[in-house]
Every structure is written in C-alpha cells, then in structure tokens.
Amino acid sequence: MVQYREKEWPSRRCLPLLEDLRRRAKEAGVLFVVNDRLDLTLAVDADGFHVGHDDLPAAIARRLLPSSMFLGVSTHSLEQARQAEQDGADYVAVGSIFPTATKPESQVVGLDLLRAVRPHVKAPLVAIGGISADKAAEVIEAGADGVAVISAVCGARDPAEATRRLLERIRPSLTARDKRL
C-alpha cells in the first residue's frame, strides 16, 4: 500500500500528482490511500482514506466514504484504537513506536502499546514511527499486522532494495506469529 500525505499544498497542486500516483498504483497492483484529504480521495477514486487524531473524525469519514473505500485511523492509545475500530476503521495505525526524524514532535508509545492494543482490536494494526528493516520483525512480533515507513524507504539510497529488505524481515515474523495463534 502507498499512502499520499501532504498537509500544506492546495488541492489544485496535489491533484495532478495524485492522478499520476493513482494510475501508477493501479498498474502496479498496489493499494493507494490518501491522508487527510477526503475531497482528493474521492476525486481520484483512491482505494482508501486515512485520518489522524486531529483530522476529520473517523465516524464522519466512514459515513462519507463509499463502501468500496477503506478507512485507516492513526492512534496513540488503547482508548483511541478502540474508538477508531468502533467508528469504522478498517485498519488502525499505532504509533509512534520509536522516535522518528519525520515527526520529531510525535509521542513515542513503544511496543508496549502494540501489545496492549492487540487483544482489544480486531482490525489490522499498522505500526508507524521510526521503523527500520532491523526493527520490523520485533514490531510484528509485538502484534502489528504491518508497518508504515517513510525514511526506511524514501531515505534509502536504493528504495527498491530497502523495500525488499523490509519484506524479508516482515514475512517470516508474520508467518511465525500466525503459527503460534
């Protein structure tokens, strides 16, 4: 899945880029999600929409989204994660798991929050924040179903190789965890 996140550009500037990204995602067979911009999500017929704690409330977003689009919600506590699922989130993002240069002001919640949320939320959990290939396995083992990364791929000298390394670390951890369940 690829998520587009741009909080400052005006819609007219974002739209051509989003149209191109949406086309490329479809060609690659990759899900495409837009963060925080419901108008643009609908305009490009994205696969999903993602909101944070200070964005459009998840319950309203769920009501406005077509049933064919999924909803993701960022959370920072067990209570927020439960509320996100209750409000219709199809996946729940939990973080920041580790300190991150991308959002240095983020509250670090650590792996303990993932472990606390997992038994209470049925929706897939996506861990975010400071996750590298070296940390990906322990994040999955703590209860995440997936990881969201920015620097680990976009900051890499070879983004394709960085993505492969992440997947090589994640897949065995998911398999091992699923066998224990």
Backbone as a printed PyTorch tensor [residue, N CA C, xyz], in Angstrom:
tensor([[[  0.8490,  -1.1690,   0.0000],
         [  0.0000,   0.0000,   0.0000],
         [  0.8970,   1.2360,   0.0000]],

        [[  0.4790,   2.2370,  -0.7330],
         [  1.1710,   3.5220,  -0.7650],
         [  0.2020,   4.5800,  -0.2810]],

        [[  0.6850,   5.4290,   0.6200],
         [ -0.1570,   6.4940,   1.1470],
         [  0.4340,   7.8450,   0.7570]],

        [[ -0.4320,   8.7020,   0.2560],
         [ -0.0450,  10.0760,  -0.0740],
         [ -0.4060,  10.9610,   1.1070]],

        [[  0.5890,  11.7230,   1.5720],
         [  0.3590,  12.6130,   2.7100],
         [  1.0080,  13.9540,   2.4080]],

        [[  0.1890,  14.9660,   2.2250],
         [  0.6710,  16.3290,   2.0000],
         [ -0.3320,  17.2660,   2.6490]],

        [[  0.0920,  17.9170,   3.7080],
         [ -0.8260,  18.7310,   4.5080],
         [ -0.8790,  20.2000,   4.0790]],

        [[  0.0620,  20.6690,   3.2660],
         [  0.1440,  22.0970,   3.0060],
         [ -0.1960,  22.5110,   1.5830]],

        [[  0.0020,  21.6700,   0.6160],
         [ -0.2550,  22.0630,  -0.7680],
         [ -1.7420,  22.2620,  -1.0100]],

        [[ -2.1100,  23.2150,  -1.8770],
         [ -3.5150,  23.3680,  -2.2530],
         [ -3.9640,  22.2140,  -3.1630]],

        [[ -5.2580,  22.0060,  -3.2070],
         [ -5.8200,  20.8850,  -3.9730],
         [ -5.3860,  20.8910,  -5.4290]],

        [[ -5.4040,  22.0450,  -6.0660],
         [ -5.0320,  22.1080,  -7.4960],
         [ -3.6020,  21.6470,  -7.7340]],

        [[ -2.7400,  21.8600,  -6.7770],
         [ -1.3480,  21.4250,  -6.9300],
         [ -1.2300,  19.9180,  -6.6900]],

        [[ -2.0080,  19.3990,  -5.7580],
         [ -1.9620,  17.9710,  -5.4340],
         [ -2.6050,  17.0930,  -6.5000]],

        [[ -3.6830,  17.5710,  -7.0870],
         [ -4.4990,  16.7220,  -7.9510],
         [ -3.7380,  16.0530,  -9.0960]],

        [[ -2.9390,  16.7720,  -9.8990],
         [ -2.2310,  16.0750, -10.9820],
         [ -1.2780,  14.9890, -10.4680]],

        [[ -0.6090,  15.2860,  -9.3700],
         [  0.2950,  14.2920,  -8.7910],
         [ -0.4870,  13.0770,  -8.3030]],

        [[ -1.6010,  13.3250,  -7.6330],
         [ -2.4310,  12.2230,  -7.1460],
         [ -2.9790,  11.3770,  -8.2840]],

        [[ -3.3910,  12.0220,  -9.3550],
         [ -3.8960,  11.2670, -10.5080],
         [ -2.8090,  10.3550, -11.0690]],

        [[ -1.5980,  10.8840, -11.1600],
         [ -0.4840,  10.0790, -11.6630],
         [ -0.1480,   8.9380, -10.6960]],

        [[ -0.0910,   9.2450,  -9.4090],
         [  0.2050,   8.2020,  -8.4180],
         [ -0.8800,   7.1190,  -8.4140]],

        [[ -2.1270,   7.5390,  -8.5200],
         [ -3.2380,   6.5740,  -8.5400],
         [ -3.1100,   5.6410,  -9.7380]],

        [[ -2.8120,   6.2150, -10.9150],
         [ -2.6400,   5.4040, -12.1240],
         [ -1.4910,   4.4030, -11.9470]],

        [[ -0.3760,   4.8930, -11.4200],
         [  0.7920,   4.0130, -11.2300],
         [  0.5050,   2.9110, -10.2110]],

        [[ -0.2050,   3.2600,  -9.1580],
         [ -0.5480,   2.2490,  -8.1480],
         [ -1.4270,   1.1600,  -8.7590]],

        [[ -2.4050,   1.5640,  -9.5470],
         [ -3.2730,   0.5710, -10.2020],
         [ -2.4640,  -0.3430, -11.1130]],

        [[ -1.5750,   0.2640, -11.9040],
         [ -0.7390,  -0.5240, -12.8230],
         [  0.1290,  -1.5130, -12.0630]],

        [[  0.5820,  -1.1260, -10.8900],
         [  1.4630,  -1.9910, -10.0880],
         [  0.6840,  -2.9540,  -9.1930]],

        [[ -0.6380,  -2.8130,  -9.1620],
         [ -1.4420,  -3.6760,  -8.2930],
         [ -1.2720,  -3.3480,  -6.8250]],

        [[ -1.0360,  -2.0710,  -6.5310],
         [ -0.7870,  -1.6090,  -5.1730],
         [ -1.9660,  -0.7500,  -4.7160]],

        [[ -2.3960,  -0.9390,  -3.4850],
         [ -3.4600,  -0.1050,  -2.9360],
         [ -2.9530,   1.3180,  -2.7510]],

        [[ -3.8350,   2.2800,  -2.9830],
         [ -3.4700,   3.6880,  -2.8880],
         [ -4.3960,   4.3970,  -1.9050]],

        [[ -3.7920,   5.0700,  -0.9260],
         [ -4.5250,   5.7320,   0.1540],
         [ -4.1280,   7.2050,   0.1840]],

        [[ -5.1080,   8.0540,   0.4590],
         [ -4.8430,   9.4800,   0.6070],
         [ -5.0810,   9.8490,   2.0670]],

        [[ -4.1510,  10.6060,   2.6190],
         [ -4.2230,  11.0290,   4.0060],
         [ -4.8970,  12.3910,   4.1080]],

        [[ -5.9140,  12.4770,   4.9600],
         [ -6.4690,  13.7450,   5.4220],
         [ -7.2190,  14.5720,   4.3830]],

        [[ -7.2930,  14.1710,   3.1480],
         [ -7.9320,  14.9750,   2.1070],
         [ -9.0490,  14.1730,   1.4630]],

        [[-10.2250,  14.2230,   2.0630],
         [-11.3580,  13.4540,   1.5550],
         [-11.7290,  13.8850,   0.1440]],

        [[-11.6800,  15.1870,  -0.1360],
         [-12.0240,  15.6660,  -1.4740],
         [-11.1340,  15.0280,  -2.5320]],

        [[ -9.8370,  14.9870,  -2.2700],
         [ -8.9050,  14.4040,  -3.2340],
         [ -9.0130,  12.8790,  -3.2810]],

        [[ -9.3050,  12.2770,  -2.1490],
         [ -9.5210,  10.8270,  -2.1030],
         [-10.6390,  10.4420,  -3.0640]],

        [[-11.7270,  11.1810,  -2.9880],
         [-12.8800,  10.9080,  -3.8400],
         [-12.5930,  11.2890,  -5.2950]],

        [[-11.8900,  12.3910,  -5.5040],
         [-11.6060,  12.8670,  -6.8630],
         [-10.8030,  11.8650,  -7.6710]],

        [[ -9.8660,  11.1800,  -7.0210],
         [ -9.0150,  10.2290,  -7.7620],
         [ -9.4600,   8.7870,  -7.5750]],

        [[-10.5730,   8.5990,  -6.8690],
         [-11.1000,   7.2570,  -6.6260],
         [-10.0310,   6.3610,  -5.9910]],

        [[ -9.4320,   6.8890,  -4.9260],
         [ -8.4090,   6.1280,  -4.1980],
         [ -9.0400,   4.8760,  -3.5860]],

        [[ -8.2010,   3.9550,  -3.1840],
         [ -8.6930,   2.7390,  -2.5310],
         [ -9.1100,   3.0090,  -1.0980]],

        [[ -8.4720,   4.0190,  -0.4900],
         [ -8.7700,   4.2890,   0.9070],
         [ -8.4100,   5.6950,   1.3180]],

        [[ -8.8010,   5.9960,   2.5410],
         [ -8.6420,   7.3130,   3.1400],
         [ -8.0980,   7.1070,   4.5480]],

        [[ -7.1700,   7.9700,   4.9540],
         [ -6.5550,   7.8370,   6.2770],
         [ -6.6860,   9.1550,   7.0280]],

        [[ -7.0650,   9.0690,   8.2970],
         [ -7.1790,  10.2570,   9.1330],
         [ -6.3570,  10.0950,  10.4030]],

        [[ -5.8840,  11.2280,  10.8830],
         [ -5.1930,  11.2850,  12.1580],
         [ -6.1270,  11.8050,  13.2250]],

        [[ -5.5960,  11.9150,  14.4160],
         [ -6.3970,  12.3100,  15.5730],
         [ -6.9840,  13.7160,  15.4400]],

        [[ -6.2960,  14.6100,  14.7400],
         [ -6.7620,  15.9910,  14.6020],
         [ -7.4720,  16.2600,  13.2760]],

        [[ -7.7030,  15.2200,  12.4830],
         [ -8.3230,  15.3720,  11.1740],
         [ -9.8360,  15.1590,  11.2680]],

        [[-10.4690,  15.0110,  10.1420],
         [-11.8960,  14.7110,  10.0860],
         [-12.1770,  13.5050,  10.9790]],

        [[-13.1610,  13.5760,  11.8660],
         [-13.4430,  12.4330,  12.7330],
         [-13.7310,  11.1630,  11.9170]],

        [[-13.2010,  10.0550,  12.3940],
         [-13.3220,   8.7870,  11.6700],
         [-14.7750,   8.4040,  11.4120]],

        [[-15.6550,   8.6110,  12.3730],
         [-17.0620,   8.2240,  12.1880],
         [-17.7000,   9.0040,  11.0420]],

        [[-17.3410,  10.2620,  10.9110],
         [-17.8730,  11.0680,   9.8090],
         [-17.2390,  10.6270,   8.4890]],

        [[-15.9450,  10.3960,   8.5040],
         [-15.2620,   9.9200,   7.2990],
         [-15.8880,   8.6200,   6.8090]],

        [[-16.1340,   7.6950,   7.7280],
         [-16.7240,   6.4050,   7.3460],
         [-18.0830,   6.6100,   6.6780]],

        [[-18.8490,   7.5470,   7.2230],
         [-20.1810,   7.8330,   6.6900],
         [-20.1030,   8.4330,   5.2790]],

        [[-19.0800,   9.2420,   5.0220],
         [-18.9460,   9.9210,   3.7360],
         [-18.2620,   9.0760,   2.6640]],

        [[-17.4660,   8.1170,   3.0780],
         [-16.7390,   7.2870,   2.1070],
         [-17.6680,   6.2750,   1.4510]],

        [[-17.4560,   6.0230,   0.1710],
         [-18.1830,   4.9150,  -0.4520],
         [-17.7870,   3.6040,   0.2310]],

        [[-18.6710,   2.6520,   0.2330],
         [-18.3840,   1.3750,   0.9060],
         [-17.1950,   0.6500,   0.2790]],

        [[-16.8540,   0.9860,  -0.9620],
         [-15.7260,   0.3400,  -1.6350],
         [-14.3740,   0.8470,  -1.1370]],

        [[-14.3590,   1.9600,  -0.4220],
         [-13.0970,   2.5260,   0.0740],
         [-12.8990,   2.1750,   1.5390]],

        [[-11.6550,   1.8600,   1.8810],
         [-11.3840,   1.5430,   3.2780],
         [-10.9000,   2.7790,   4.0200]],

        [[-10.9870,   2.6810,   5.3450],
         [-10.6300,   3.7870,   6.2200],
         [ -9.5470,   3.3550,   7.1930]],

        [[ -8.4980,   4.1490,   7.2790],
         [ -7.4460,   3.9400,   8.2640],
         [ -7.4200,   5.1030,   9.2390]],

        [[ -7.0840,   4.8080,  10.4890],
         [ -7.0800,   5.8350,  11.5270],
         [ -5.8080,   5.7190,  12.3650]],

        [[ -5.1180,   6.8370,  12.5430],
         [ -3.9280,   6.8700,  13.4040],
         [ -4.3480,   7.0080,  14.8600]],

        [[ -3.6790,   6.2530,  15.7300],
         [ -3.9980,   6.2800,  17.1560],
         [ -2.7130,   6.2920,  17.9840]],

        [[ -2.8790,   6.7240,  19.2470],
         [ -1.7220,   6.8330,  20.1430],
         [ -2.0170,   6.2550,  21.5280]],

        [[ -3.1680,   5.5720,  21.6540],
         [ -3.5260,   4.9810,  22.9460],
         [ -4.5100,   3.8390,  22.6970]],

        [[ -4.6850,   3.0090,  23.7140],
         [ -5.6480,   1.9190,  23.6240],
         [ -7.0500,   2.4730,  23.4100]],

        [[ -7.4050,   3.5180,  24.1350],
         [ -8.7390,   4.1050,  24.0070],
         [ -8.9800,   4.6110,  22.5910]],

        [[ -7.9990,   5.2930,  22.0110],
         [ -8.1430,   5.7870,  20.6430],
         [ -8.2730,   4.6330,  19.6510]],

        [[ -7.5070,   3.5790,  19.8540],
         [ -7.5740,   2.4260,  18.9470],
         [ -8.9450,   1.7650,  19.0040]],

        [[ -9.4660,   1.5980,  20.1900],
         [-10.8160,   1.0190,  20.3300],
         [-11.8590,   1.9090,  19.6640]],

        [[-11.7350,   3.2220,  19.8780],
         [-12.6840,   4.1700,  19.2920],
         [-12.5960,   4.1510,  17.7690]],

        [[-11.3860,   4.0720,  17.2490],
         [-11.2010,   4.0340,  15.7920],
         [-11.9310,   2.8330,  15.1890]],

        [[-11.7740,   1.6870,  15.8100],
         [-12.4600,   0.4940,  15.3080],
         [-13.9760,   0.6610,  15.4210]],

        [[-14.4310,   1.1730,  16.5330],
         [-15.8610,   1.4080,  16.7320],
         [-16.4070,   2.3940,  15.6920]],

        [[-15.5910,   3.3630,  15.2960],
         [-16.0080,   4.3690,  14.3200],
         [-15.9450,   3.8760,  12.8780]],

        [[-15.4790,   2.6580,  12.6740],
         [-15.4870,   2.0890,  11.3270],
         [-14.1500,   1.9550,  10.6500]],

        [[-13.0620,   2.0900,  11.4020],
         [-11.7420,   1.9340,  10.7880],
         [-11.5580,   0.5070,  10.2840]],

        [[-11.0260,   0.3950,   9.0800],
         [-10.7070,  -0.9110,   8.5110],
         [ -9.3080,  -1.3540,   8.9130]],

        [[ -8.4600,  -0.3910,   9.2720],
         [ -7.1760,  -0.6930,   9.8940],
         [ -6.8680,   0.4310,  10.8670]],

        [[ -6.0680,   0.1110,  11.8800],
         [ -5.7270,   1.0680,  12.9230],
         [ -4.2090,   1.2160,  12.9510]],

        [[ -3.7490,   2.4350,  12.7510],
         [ -2.3200,   2.7220,  12.8450],
         [ -1.9940,   3.0760,  14.2930]],

        [[ -0.8890,   2.5430,  14.7880],
         [ -0.4730,   2.7700,  16.1770],
         [  0.9490,   3.3110,  16.1660]],

        [[  1.1500,   4.4250,  16.8510],
         [  2.4960,   4.9560,  16.9010],
         [  2.5310,   6.3130,  17.5880]],

        [[  3.6590,   6.8130,  17.6810],
         [  4.9240,   6.4460,  17.1020],
         [  5.5690,   5.3460,  17.9660]],

        [[  5.9420,   4.2800,  17.3070],
         [  6.5230,   3.1470,  18.0240],
         [  7.9220,   3.4940,  18.5380]],

        [[  8.7180,   4.1020,  17.6930],
         [ 10.0710,   4.5330,  18.0450],
         [ 10.2060,   6.0160,  17.7000]],

        [[ 11.2320,   6.6840,  18.2180],
         [ 11.4640,   8.0730,  17.8150],
         [ 11.6800,   8.1480,  16.2970]],

        [[ 11.2130,   9.2280,  15.7020],
         [ 11.3430,   9.3740,  14.2570],
         [ 11.7120,  10.8000,  13.8900]],

        [[ 12.6150,  10.9290,  12.9530],
         [ 13.0150,  12.2510,  12.4700],
         [ 11.9280,  12.8540,  11.5900]],

        [[ 11.0560,  12.0200,  11.0220],
         [  9.9860,  12.5190,  10.1680],
         [  8.9970,  13.3620,  10.9620]],

        [[  8.7050,  12.9290,  12.1860],
         [  7.8000,  13.6700,  13.0730],
         [  8.4280,  13.7100,  14.4590]],

        [[  9.4290,  14.5540,  14.6410],
         [ 10.1460,  14.5670,  15.9180],
         [  9.2720,  14.9280,  17.1180]],

        [[  8.1550,  15.6180,  16.8750],
         [  7.2640,  16.0080,  17.9690],
         [  6.3380,  14.8760,  18.4020]],

        [[  6.3430,  13.7640,  17.6810],
         [  5.4370,  12.6500,  17.9880],
         [  5.7240,  12.0460,  19.3520]],

        [[  4.6500,  11.6850,  20.0180],
         [  4.7590,  10.9660,  21.2870],
         [  5.1840,   9.5300,  20.9780]],

        [[  6.2260,   9.0640,  21.5980],
         [  6.6790,   7.6850,  21.4070],
         [  5.8820,   6.7940,  22.3600]],

        [[  5.1690,   5.8300,  21.7900],
         [  4.3190,   4.9490,  22.5960],
         [  4.9500,   3.5720,  22.7970]],

        [[  5.8790,   3.2060,  21.9440],
         [  6.6230,   1.9640,  22.1070],
         [  5.8520,   0.7040,  21.7850]],

        [[  6.5650,  -0.3960,  21.8750],
         [  5.9940,  -1.7150,  21.5790],
         [  4.9510,  -2.1320,  22.6080]],

        [[  5.0530,  -1.6200,  23.8180],
         [  4.0810,  -1.9830,  24.8490],
         [  2.6590,  -1.6010,  24.4570]],

        [[  2.5040,  -0.4800,  23.7710],
         [  1.1530,  -0.1050,  23.3450],
         [  0.6250,  -1.0870,  22.3050]],

        [[  1.4590,  -1.5070,  21.3830],
         [  1.0190,  -2.5230,  20.4090],
         [  0.5420,  -3.7780,  21.1330]],

        [[  1.3260,  -4.2150,  22.0920],
         [  0.9530,  -5.4160,  22.8570],
         [ -0.3620,  -5.2220,  23.6110]],

        [[ -0.5960,  -4.0060,  24.0970],
         [ -1.8270,  -3.7240,  24.8370],
         [ -3.0360,  -3.6290,  23.9130]],

        [[ -2.8470,  -3.0820,  22.7220],
         [ -3.9550,  -2.8990,  21.7820],
         [ -4.3680,  -4.2120,  21.1290]],

        [[ -3.3970,  -5.0510,  20.8010],
         [ -3.6760,  -6.2650,  20.0060],
         [ -4.8530,  -7.1020,  20.5220]],

        [[ -4.9700,  -7.3890,  21.8160],
         [ -6.0870,  -8.2340,  22.2640],
         [ -7.4560,  -7.5460,  22.1910]],

        [[ -7.4720,  -6.2300,  22.0500],
         [ -8.7200,  -5.4740,  22.1300],
         [ -9.2370,  -4.9620,  20.7930]],

        [[ -8.4260,  -5.0600,  19.7490],
         [ -8.8130,  -4.5350,  18.4440],
         [ -8.6800,  -5.6470,  17.4040]],

        [[ -9.7760,  -5.9330,  16.7270],
         [ -9.7770,  -6.9890,  15.7150],
         [ -9.2440,  -6.5100,  14.3660]],

        [[ -9.3910,  -5.2210,  14.0890],
         [ -8.9170,  -4.6530,  12.8250],
         [ -7.4030,  -4.8360,  12.7180]],

        [[ -6.8830,  -4.9320,  11.5110],
         [ -5.4260,  -4.9950,  11.3510],
         [ -4.7550,  -3.7840,  11.9860]],

        [[ -3.6290,  -4.0390,  12.6320],
         [ -2.8330,  -2.9710,  13.2500],
         [ -1.6140,  -2.6880,  12.3890]],

        [[ -1.3950,  -1.4180,  12.1080],
         [ -0.2330,  -0.9840,  11.3430],
         [  0.6090,  -0.1180,  12.2600]],

        [[  1.8210,  -0.5590,  12.5280],
         [  2.7320,   0.1990,  13.3820],
         [  3.4340,   1.2660,  12.5500]],

        [[  3.6420,   2.4250,  13.1630],
         [  4.2970,   3.5280,  12.4540],
         [  5.2400,   4.2570,  13.4080]],

        [[  6.2920,   4.7900,  12.8290],
         [  7.1860,   5.6460,  13.6010],
         [  8.5320,   5.0300,  13.8850]],

        [[  9.5460,   5.4730,  13.1470],
         [ 10.9150,   5.0610,  13.4150],
         [ 11.2190,   3.6070,  13.1060]],

        [[ 10.4170,   2.9890,  12.2690],
         [ 10.5850,   1.5600,  11.9860],
         [ 11.5440,   1.3800,  10.8120]],

        [[ 12.5620,   0.5860,  11.0490],
         [ 13.5420,   0.2440,  10.0160],
         [ 13.4600,  -1.2550,   9.7680]],

        [[ 14.1740,  -1.7170,   8.7620],
         [ 14.2060,  -3.1570,   8.4880],
         [ 14.7150,  -3.9180,   9.7110]],

        [[ 15.6650,  -3.3410,  10.4310],
         [ 16.2270,  -4.0100,  11.6040],
         [ 15.2330,  -4.1360,  12.7520]],

        [[ 14.2280,  -3.2540,  12.7860],
         [ 13.2430,  -3.2730,  13.8670],
         [ 11.9130,  -3.8990,  13.4520]],

        [[ 11.7290,  -4.1590,  12.1800],
         [ 10.4310,  -4.6030,  11.6600],
         [  9.9560,  -5.9120,  12.2860]],

        [[ 10.8240,  -6.8730,  12.4420],
         [ 10.4160,  -8.1700,  12.9870],
         [  9.8890,  -8.0370,  14.4100]],

        [[ 10.5670,  -7.2600,  15.2480],
         [ 10.0940,  -7.1250,  16.6250],
         [  8.7620,  -6.3800,  16.6960]],

        [[  8.5090,  -5.5130,  15.7410],
         [  7.2310,  -4.8030,  15.6900],
         [  6.1070,  -5.7770,  15.3420]],

        [[  6.3410,  -6.6350,  14.3830],
         [  5.3470,  -7.6570,  14.0080],
         [  5.1290,  -8.6080,  15.1800]],

        [[  6.1890,  -9.0290,  15.8180],
         [  6.0730,  -9.9470,  16.9510],
         [  5.3050,  -9.3260,  18.1200]],

        [[  5.3250,  -7.9950,  18.2110],
         [  4.6020,  -7.3130,  19.2850],
         [  3.1110,  -7.1820,  18.9930]],

        [[  2.6930,  -7.5350,  17.7630],
         [  1.2640,  -7.5270,  17.4600],
         [  0.8330,  -6.7850,  16.2140]],

        [[  1.7390,  -6.1070,  15.5480],
         [  1.3610,  -5.3900,  14.3270],
         [  1.1430,  -6.3760,  13.1860]],

        [[  0.2180,  -6.0280,  12.3060],
         [ -0.0180,  -6.8180,  11.0970],
         [  0.7780,  -6.2650,   9.9260]],

        [[  1.2650,  -5.0480,  10.0790],
         [  2.0520,  -4.4020,   9.0480],
         [  2.7710,  -3.2060,   9.6290]],

        [[  3.6400,  -2.6320,   8.8240],
         [  4.3800,  -1.4490,   9.2510],
         [  4.2290,  -0.3540,   8.2090]],

        [[  4.2130,   0.8790,   8.6800],
         [  4.2150,   2.0480,   7.8050],
         [  5.5780,   2.6940,   7.9500]],

        [[  6.2020,   2.9630,   6.8310],
         [  7.5430,   3.5580,   6.8640],
         [  7.6150,   4.7300,   5.8920]],

        [[  8.4830,   5.6410,   6.2180],
         [  8.7910,   6.7340,   5.2970],
         [ 10.3010,   6.7070,   5.0560]],

        [[ 11.0590,   7.0720,   6.0820],
         [ 12.5150,   7.1780,   5.9460],
         [ 13.1700,   5.8650,   5.5540]],

        [[ 12.6550,   4.7660,   6.0550],
         [ 13.2760,   3.4610,   5.7730],
         [ 13.3020,   3.1500,   4.2840]],

        [[ 12.3710,   3.7150,   3.5360],
         [ 12.3380,   3.5030,   2.0870],
         [ 12.7210,   4.7790,   1.3460]],

        [[ 12.0330,   5.8720,   1.6340],
         [ 12.2610,   7.1220,   0.8960],
         [ 13.6440,   7.7160,   1.1640]],

        [[ 14.2100,   7.4410,   2.3200],
         [ 15.5280,   7.9520,   2.6500],
         [ 16.6600,   7.0110,   2.2640]],

        [[ 16.3040,   5.8730,   1.6990],
         [ 17.3150,   4.8810,   1.3320],
         [ 17.9700,   5.2360,   0.0000]],

        [[ 19.2070,   4.8370,  -0.1440],
         [ 19.9170,   5.0550,  -1.3970],
         [ 19.2360,   4.2900,  -2.5340]],

        [[ 18.7230,   3.0940,  -2.2080],
         [ 18.0310,   2.2490,  -3.1790],
         [ 16.6730,   1.8680,  -2.5840]],

        [[ 15.6290,   2.6460,  -2.8490],
         [ 14.3220,   2.3750,  -2.2500],
         [ 13.7770,   0.9770,  -2.5510]],

        [[ 14.0150,   0.4760,  -3.7450],
         [ 13.5220,  -0.8680,  -4.0910],
         [ 14.1940,  -1.9220,  -3.2230]],

        [[ 15.4950,  -1.8020,  -3.0410],
         [ 16.2190,  -2.7560,  -2.1900],
         [ 15.7870,  -2.6120,  -0.7370]],

        [[ 15.5700,  -1.3860,  -0.2900],
         [ 15.1140,  -1.1630,   1.0850],
         [ 13.7480,  -1.8080,   1.2990]],

        [[ 12.8910,  -1.7210,   0.3150],
         [ 11.5680,  -2.3580,   0.4080],
         [ 11.7110,  -3.8710,   0.4770]],

        [[ 12.5560,  -4.4280,  -0.3520],
         [ 12.7950,  -5.8860,  -0.3110],
         [ 13.2990,  -6.3260,   1.0610]],

        [[ 14.2340,  -5.5680,   1.6290],
         [ 14.7690,  -5.9070,   2.9600],
         [ 13.6790,  -5.8730,   4.0190]],

        [[ 12.8170,  -4.8660,   3.9530],
         [ 11.7070,  -4.7970,   4.9070],
         [ 10.8190,  -6.0290,   4.7840]],

        [[ 10.4530,  -6.3660,   3.5640],
         [  9.5840,  -7.5300,   3.3470],
         [ 10.2550,  -8.8260,   3.8030]],

        [[ 11.5550,  -8.9350,   3.5790],
         [ 12.2870, -10.1280,   4.0240],
         [ 12.2550, -10.2830,   5.5380]],

        [[ 12.1910,  -9.1960,   6.2540],
         [ 12.1390,  -9.2320,   7.7120],
         [ 10.7150,  -9.4330,   8.2250]],

        [[  9.7470,  -8.8790,   7.5200],
         [  8.3600,  -8.9200,   7.9760],
         [  7.7080, -10.2710,   7.7230]],

        [[  7.8600, -10.8030,   6.5380],
         [  7.1360, -12.0300,   6.1680],
         [  7.3950, -13.2020,   7.1100]],

        [[  8.6530, -13.5270,   7.4370],
         [  8.8640, -14.6500,   8.3660],
         [  8.2640, -14.3950,   9.7500]],

        [[  8.2960, -13.1520,  10.1960],
         [  7.7310, -12.8270,  11.5100],
         [  6.2200, -13.0050,  11.5020]],

        [[  5.5530, -12.6020,  10.4260],
         [  4.1040, -12.7990,  10.3190],
         [  3.7650, -14.2840,  10.3030]],

        [[  4.5240, -15.0540,   9.5370],
         [  4.2920, -16.4960,   9.4520],
         [  4.4660, -17.1590,  10.8030]],

        [[  5.5590, -16.8190,  11.4900],
         [  5.8170, -17.4100,  12.8180],
         [  4.7470, -17.0350,  13.8030]],

        [[  4.3300, -15.7780,  13.8000],
         [  3.2850, -15.3370,  14.7220],
         [  1.9600, -16.0420,  14.4320]],

        [[  1.6160, -16.1350,  13.1550],
         [  0.3550, -16.7740,  12.7870],
         [  0.3190, -18.2560,  13.1700]],

        [[  1.4600, -18.9090,  13.1340],
         [  1.5250, -20.3250,  13.5360],
         [  1.2790, -20.4830,  15.0400]],

        [[  1.7190, -19.4650,  15.8060],
         [  1.5050, -19.5250,  17.2670],
         [  0.0490, -19.2840,  17.6310]],

        [[ -0.6650, -18.5560,  16.7900],
         [ -2.0640, -18.2360,  17.0910],
         [ -2.9200, -19.3840,  16.7920]]])
